[in-house]
Amino acid sequence: MQVTVTALHCEITDALQERAGQVAQRIAALVPRPIGCTVVFGVEAQVSTAEVRLQDGRGEVLVASGEGP
């Protein structure tokens, strides 16, 4: 499965990028026939956000997001 990690309006460290890939692989183990995963980190109006999009073999896209300081 291909994992893509993207940063919008911010920079992420290599360690964070690697950790995001590891977590995405762990989540993908719970989904039947995962195809791809996209992790997007961003900053808007001083609020940090993270979003994970996981596509499975049936074409469904599972989305999880969160915000923090």
LOLUMNU-20300 format. One record per atom (N, C-alpha, C): residue in three letters; atom name; x, y, z. Coordinates in nm, 2 decimals, decimal comma. Layout:
@type = ALA; atom = CA; xx = X; yy = Y; zz = Z
...
! end
This chain:
@type = MET; atom = N; xx = 0,08; yy = -0,12; zz = 0,00
@type = MET; atom = CA; xx = 0,00; yy = 0,00; zz = 0,00
@type = MET; atom = C; xx = 0,09; yy = 0,12; zz = 0,00
@type = GLN; atom = N; xx = 0,05; yy = 0,22; zz = -0,08
@type = GLN; atom = CA; xx = 0,13; yy = 0,35; zz = -0,09
@type = GLN; atom = C; xx = 0,08; yy = 0,45; zz = 0,02
@type = VAL; atom = N; xx = 0,17; yy = 0,51; zz = 0,09
@type = VAL; atom = CA; xx = 0,13; yy = 0,61; zz = 0,19
@type = VAL; atom = C; xx = 0,19; yy = 0,74; zz = 0,14
@type = THR; atom = N; xx = 0,11; yy = 0,84; zz = 0,13
@type = THR; atom = CA; xx = 0,16; yy = 0,98; zz = 0,09
@type = THR; atom = C; xx = 0,14; yy = 1,07; zz = 0,21
@type = VAL; atom = N; xx = 0,24; yy = 1,14; zz = 0,25
@type = VAL; atom = CA; xx = 0,24; yy = 1,24; zz = 0,36
@type = VAL; atom = C; xx = 0,26; yy = 1,37; zz = 0,30
@type = THR; atom = N; xx = 0,17; yy = 1,47; zz = 0,33
@type = THR; atom = CA; xx = 0,18; yy = 1,60; zz = 0,28
@type = THR; atom = C; xx = 0,17; yy = 1,70; zz = 0,39
@type = ALA; atom = N; xx = 0,23; yy = 1,82; zz = 0,37
@type = ALA; atom = CA; xx = 0,22; yy = 1,93; zz = 0,46
@type = ALA; atom = C; xx = 0,17; yy = 2,05; zz = 0,39
@type = LEU; atom = N; xx = 0,07; yy = 2,11; zz = 0,44
@type = LEU; atom = CA; xx = 0,01; yy = 2,24; zz = 0,39
@type = LEU; atom = C; xx = 0,04; yy = 2,35; zz = 0,48
@type = HIS; atom = N; xx = 0,10; yy = 2,45; zz = 0,42
@type = HIS; atom = CA; xx = 0,14; yy = 2,58; zz = 0,50
@type = HIS; atom = C; xx = 0,22; yy = 2,55; zz = 0,62
@type = CYS; atom = N; xx = 0,30; yy = 2,44; zz = 0,62
@type = CYS; atom = CA; xx = 0,38; yy = 2,42; zz = 0,74
@type = CYS; atom = C; xx = 0,49; yy = 2,32; zz = 0,69
@type = GLU; atom = N; xx = 0,59; yy = 2,30; zz = 0,78
@type = GLU; atom = CA; xx = 0,70; yy = 2,20; zz = 0,75
@type = GLU; atom = C; xx = 0,69; yy = 2,09; zz = 0,86
@type = ILE; atom = N; xx = 0,71; yy = 1,97; zz = 0,81
@type = ILE; atom = CA; xx = 0,71; yy = 1,86; zz = 0,91
@type = ILE; atom = C; xx = 0,85; yy = 1,79; zz = 0,91
@type = THR; atom = N; xx = 0,88; yy = 1,74; zz = 1,02
@type = THR; atom = CA; xx = 1,01; yy = 1,67; zz = 1,04
@type = THR; atom = C; xx = 1,01; yy = 1,54; zz = 0,97
@type = ASP; atom = N; xx = 1,13; yy = 1,48; zz = 0,95
@type = ASP; atom = CA; xx = 1,14; yy = 1,35; zz = 0,89
@type = ASP; atom = C; xx = 1,08; yy = 1,25; zz = 0,99
@type = ALA; atom = N; xx = 1,11; yy = 1,27; zz = 1,12
@type = ALA; atom = CA; xx = 1,05; yy = 1,18; zz = 1,23
@type = ALA; atom = C; xx = 0,90; yy = 1,18; zz = 1,23
@type = LEU; atom = N; xx = 0,84; yy = 1,29; zz = 1,21
@type = LEU; atom = CA; xx = 0,69; yy = 1,30; zz = 1,21
@type = LEU; atom = C; xx = 0,64; yy = 1,23; zz = 1,08
@type = GLN; atom = N; xx = 0,71; yy = 1,25; zz = 0,97
@type = GLN; atom = CA; xx = 0,67; yy = 1,19; zz = 0,84
@type = GLN; atom = C; xx = 0,68; yy = 1,03; zz = 0,86
@type = GLU; atom = N; xx = 0,79; yy = 0,98; zz = 0,92
@type = GLU; atom = CA; xx = 0,81; yy = 0,84; zz = 0,93
@type = GLU; atom = C; xx = 0,70; yy = 0,78; zz = 1,03
@type = ARG; atom = N; xx = 0,67; yy = 0,86; zz = 1,14
@type = ARG; atom = CA; xx = 0,57; yy = 0,81; zz = 1,23
@type = ARG; atom = C; xx = 0,43; yy = 0,81; zz = 1,17
@type = ALA; atom = N; xx = 0,40; yy = 0,90; zz = 1,09
@type = ALA; atom = CA; xx = 0,27; yy = 0,90; zz = 1,02
@type = ALA; atom = C; xx = 0,26; yy = 0,78; zz = 0,92
@type = GLY; atom = N; xx = 0,37; yy = 0,75; zz = 0,86
@type = GLY; atom = CA; xx = 0,37; yy = 0,63; zz = 0,77
@type = GLY; atom = C; xx = 0,35; yy = 0,50; zz = 0,85
@type = GLN; atom = N; xx = 0,41; yy = 0,49; zz = 0,97
@type = GLN; atom = CA; xx = 0,39; yy = 0,37; zz = 1,05
@type = GLN; atom = C; xx = 0,25; yy = 0,36; zz = 1,10
@type = VAL; atom = N; xx = 0,19; yy = 0,47; zz = 1,15
@type = VAL; atom = CA; xx = 0,05; yy = 0,47; zz = 1,20
@type = VAL; atom = C; xx = -0,04; yy = 0,43; zz = 1,08
@type = ALA; atom = N; xx = -0,02; yy = 0,49; zz = 0,96
@type = ALA; atom = CA; xx = -0,10; yy = 0,46; zz = 0,85
@type = ALA; atom = C; xx = -0,10; yy = 0,31; zz = 0,82
@type = GLN; atom = N; xx = 0,02; yy = 0,25; zz = 0,82
@type = GLN; atom = CA; xx = 0,03; yy = 0,10; zz = 0,80
@type = GLN; atom = C; xx = -0,04; yy = 0,02; zz = 0,90
@type = ARG; atom = N; xx = -0,04; yy = 0,07; zz = 1,03
@type = ARG; atom = CA; xx = -0,11; yy = 0,00; zz = 1,13
@type = ARG; atom = C; xx = -0,26; yy = 0,00; zz = 1,11
@type = ILE; atom = N; xx = -0,31; yy = 0,12; zz = 1,08
@type = ILE; atom = CA; xx = -0,45; yy = 0,14; zz = 1,05
@type = ILE; atom = C; xx = -0,49; yy = 0,06; zz = 0,93
@type = ALA; atom = N; xx = -0,41; yy = 0,05; zz = 0,83
@type = ALA; atom = CA; xx = -0,44; yy = -0,02; zz = 0,71
@type = ALA; atom = C; xx = -0,46; yy = -0,17; zz = 0,73
@type = ALA; atom = N; xx = -0,39; yy = -0,22; zz = 0,83
@type = ALA; atom = CA; xx = -0,40; yy = -0,36; zz = 0,87
@type = ALA; atom = C; xx = -0,55; yy = -0,40; zz = 0,91
@type = LEU; atom = N; xx = -0,63; yy = -0,30; zz = 0,95
@type = LEU; atom = CA; xx = -0,76; yy = -0,32; zz = 1,00
@type = LEU; atom = C; xx = -0,86; yy = -0,32; zz = 0,88
@type = VAL; atom = N; xx = -0,82; yy = -0,28; zz = 0,77
@type = VAL; atom = CA; xx = -0,91; yy = -0,26; zz = 0,65
@type = VAL; atom = C; xx = -0,89; yy = -0,37; zz = 0,55
@type = PRO; atom = N; xx = -0,99; yy = -0,43; zz = 0,50
@type = PRO; atom = CA; xx = -0,97; yy = -0,53; zz = 0,39
@type = PRO; atom = C; xx = -0,92; yy = -0,47; zz = 0,26
@type = ARG; atom = N; xx = -0,81; yy = -0,52; zz = 0,21
@type = ARG; atom = CA; xx = -0,75; yy = -0,48; zz = 0,08
@type = ARG; atom = C; xx = -0,73; yy = -0,33; zz = 0,07
@type = PRO; atom = N; xx = -0,65; yy = -0,27; zz = 0,16
@type = PRO; atom = CA; xx = -0,62; yy = -0,13; zz = 0,15
@type = PRO; atom = C; xx = -0,55; yy = -0,10; zz = 0,02
@type = ILE; atom = N; xx = -0,58; yy = 0,02; zz = -0,05
@type = ILE; atom = CA; xx = -0,52; yy = 0,06; zz = -0,17
@type = ILE; atom = C; xx = -0,42; yy = 0,17; zz = -0,15
@type = GLY; atom = N; xx = -0,46; yy = 0,27; zz = -0,08
@type = GLY; atom = CA; xx = -0,37; yy = 0,38; zz = -0,05
@type = GLY; atom = C; xx = -0,41; yy = 0,46; zz = 0,07
@type = CYS; atom = N; xx = -0,32; yy = 0,54; zz = 0,12
@type = CYS; atom = CA; xx = -0,34; yy = 0,63; zz = 0,23
@type = CYS; atom = C; xx = -0,28; yy = 0,76; zz = 0,21
@type = THR; atom = N; xx = -0,35; yy = 0,87; zz = 0,25
@type = THR; atom = CA; xx = -0,29; yy = 1,00; zz = 0,24
@type = THR; atom = C; xx = -0,30; yy = 1,06; zz = 0,38
@type = VAL; atom = N; xx = -0,19; yy = 1,12; zz = 0,43
@type = VAL; atom = CA; xx = -0,19; yy = 1,19; zz = 0,56
@type = VAL; atom = C; xx = -0,16; yy = 1,33; zz = 0,52
@type = VAL; atom = N; xx = -0,24; yy = 1,43; zz = 0,57
@type = VAL; atom = CA; xx = -0,22; yy = 1,57; zz = 0,54
@type = VAL; atom = C; xx = -0,21; yy = 1,64; zz = 0,67
@type = PHE; atom = N; xx = -0,10; yy = 1,71; zz = 0,69
@type = PHE; atom = CA; xx = -0,08; yy = 1,80; zz = 0,81
@type = PHE; atom = C; xx = -0,09; yy = 1,94; zz = 0,76
@type = GLY; atom = N; xx = -0,15; yy = 2,03; zz = 0,84
@type = GLY; atom = CA; xx = -0,17; yy = 2,16; zz = 0,80
@type = GLY; atom = C; xx = -0,18; yy = 2,26; zz = 0,92
@type = VAL; atom = N; xx = -0,17; yy = 2,39; zz = 0,88
@type = VAL; atom = CA; xx = -0,18; yy = 2,49; zz = 0,99
@type = VAL; atom = C; xx = -0,27; yy = 2,60; zz = 0,92
@type = GLU; atom = N; xx = -0,38; yy = 2,64; zz = 0,99
@type = GLU; atom = CA; xx = -0,47; yy = 2,74; zz = 0,95
@type = GLU; atom = C; xx = -0,50; yy = 2,83; zz = 1,07
@type = ALA; atom = N; xx = -0,48; yy = 2,95; zz = 1,06
@type = ALA; atom = CA; xx = -0,52; yy = 3,05; zz = 1,17
@type = ALA; atom = C; xx = -0,46; yy = 3,00; zz = 1,31
@type = GLN; atom = N; xx = -0,34; yy = 2,96; zz = 1,31
@type = GLN; atom = CA; xx = -0,27; yy = 2,92; zz = 1,43
@type = GLN; atom = C; xx = -0,32; yy = 2,78; zz = 1,49
@type = VAL; atom = N; xx = -0,40; yy = 2,71; zz = 1,41
@type = VAL; atom = CA; xx = -0,45; yy = 2,58; zz = 1,45
@type = VAL; atom = C; xx = -0,39; yy = 2,47; zz = 1,37
@type = SER; atom = N; xx = -0,33; yy = 2,37; zz = 1,43
@type = SER; atom = CA; xx = -0,27; yy = 2,26; zz = 1,36
@type = SER; atom = C; xx = -0,37; yy = 2,15; zz = 1,33
@type = THR; atom = N; xx = -0,37; yy = 2,10; zz = 1,21
@type = THR; atom = CA; xx = -0,47; yy = 2,00; zz = 1,18
@type = THR; atom = C; xx = -0,40; yy = 1,87; zz = 1,12
@type = ALA; atom = N; xx = -0,46; yy = 1,76; zz = 1,13
@type = ALA; atom = CA; xx = -0,41; yy = 1,64; zz = 1,07
@type = ALA; atom = C; xx = -0,53; yy = 1,56; zz = 1,01
@type = GLU; atom = N; xx = -0,52; yy = 1,51; zz = 0,89
@type = GLU; atom = CA; xx = -0,63; yy = 1,43; zz = 0,83
@type = GLU; atom = C; xx = -0,57; yy = 1,31; zz = 0,77
@type = VAL; atom = N; xx = -0,63; yy = 1,19; zz = 0,79
@type = VAL; atom = CA; xx = -0,59; yy = 1,07; zz = 0,73
@type = VAL; atom = C; xx = -0,71; yy = 1,02; zz = 0,64
@type = ARG; atom = N; xx = -0,67; yy = 0,99; zz = 0,51
@type = ARG; atom = CA; xx = -0,77; yy = 0,93; zz = 0,42
@type = ARG; atom = C; xx = -0,72; yy = 0,80; zz = 0,37
@type = LEU; atom = N; xx = -0,80; yy = 0,69; zz = 0,39
@type = LEU; atom = CA; xx = -0,76; yy = 0,56; zz = 0,36
@type = LEU; atom = C; xx = -0,86; yy = 0,50; zz = 0,26
@type = GLN; atom = N; xx = -0,81; yy = 0,46; zz = 0,15
@type = GLN; atom = CA; xx = -0,90; yy = 0,40; zz = 0,05
@type = GLN; atom = C; xx = -0,89; yy = 0,25; zz = 0,05
@type = ASP; atom = N; xx = -1,01; yy = 0,18; zz = 0,05
@type = ASP; atom = CA; xx = -1,00; yy = 0,03; zz = 0,05
@type = ASP; atom = C; xx = -1,03; yy = -0,02; zz = -0,09
@type = GLY; atom = N; xx = -1,03; yy = -0,15; zz = -0,10
@type = GLY; atom = CA; xx = -1,05; yy = -0,22; zz = -0,23
@type = GLY; atom = C; xx = -1,18; yy = -0,20; zz = -0,29
@type = ARG; atom = N; xx = -1,28; yy = -0,17; zz = -0,21
@type = ARG; atom = CA; xx = -1,42; yy = -0,15; zz = -0,27
@type = ARG; atom = C; xx = -1,44; yy = -0,01; zz = -0,31
@type = GLY; atom = N; xx = -1,34; yy = 0,08; zz = -0,30
@type = GLY; atom = CA; xx = -1,35; yy = 0,22; zz = -0,34
@type = GLY; atom = C; xx = -1,40; yy = 0,31; zz = -0,24
@type = GLU; atom = N; xx = -1,42; yy = 0,26; zz = -0,12
@type = GLU; atom = CA; xx = -1,47; yy = 0,35; zz = -0,01
@type = GLU; atom = C; xx = -1,35; yy = 0,42; zz = 0,05
@type = VAL; atom = N; xx = -1,37; yy = 0,55; zz = 0,09
@type = VAL; atom = CA; xx = -1,26; yy = 0,63; zz = 0,15
@type = VAL; atom = C; xx = -1,30; yy = 0,66; zz = 0,29
@type = LEU; atom = N; xx = -1,22; yy = 0,61; zz = 0,39
@type = LEU; atom = CA; xx = -1,24; yy = 0,64; zz = 0,53
@type = LEU; atom = C; xx = -1,15; yy = 0,76; zz = 0,56
@type = VAL; atom = N; xx = -1,22; yy = 0,86; zz = 0,64
@type = VAL; atom = CA; xx = -1,15; yy = 0,98; zz = 0,67
@type = VAL; atom = C; xx = -1,15; yy = 1,01; zz = 0,82
@type = ALA; atom = N; xx = -1,04; yy = 1,04; zz = 0,87
@type = ALA; atom = CA; xx = -1,03; yy = 1,08; zz = 1,01
@type = ALA; atom = C; xx = -0,95; yy = 1,21; zz = 1,02
@type = SER; atom = N; xx = -1,00; yy = 1,30; zz = 1,11
@type = SER; atom = CA; xx = -0,92; yy = 1,43; zz = 1,12
@type = SER; atom = C; xx = -0,92; yy = 1,47; zz = 1,27
@type = GLY; atom = N; xx = -0,83; yy = 1,56; zz = 1,29
@type = GLY; atom = CA; xx = -0,81; yy = 1,62; zz = 1,43
@type = GLY; atom = C; xx = -0,75; yy = 1,75; zz = 1,43
@type = GLU; atom = N; xx = -0,76; yy = 1,83; zz = 1,53
@type = GLU; atom = CA; xx = -0,71; yy = 1,96; zz = 1,55
@type = GLU; atom = C; xx = -0,63; yy = 1,97; zz = 1,68
@type = GLY; atom = N; xx = -0,54; yy = 2,06; zz = 1,69
@type = GLY; atom = CA; xx = -0,46; yy = 2,08; zz = 1,81
@type = GLY; atom = C; xx = -0,40; yy = 2,22; zz = 1,81
@type = PRO; atom = N; xx = -0,34; yy = 2,26; zz = 1,92
@type = PRO; atom = CA; xx = -0,28; yy = 2,39; zz = 1,93
@type = PRO; atom = C; xx = -0,15; yy = 2,40; zz = 1,84
! end
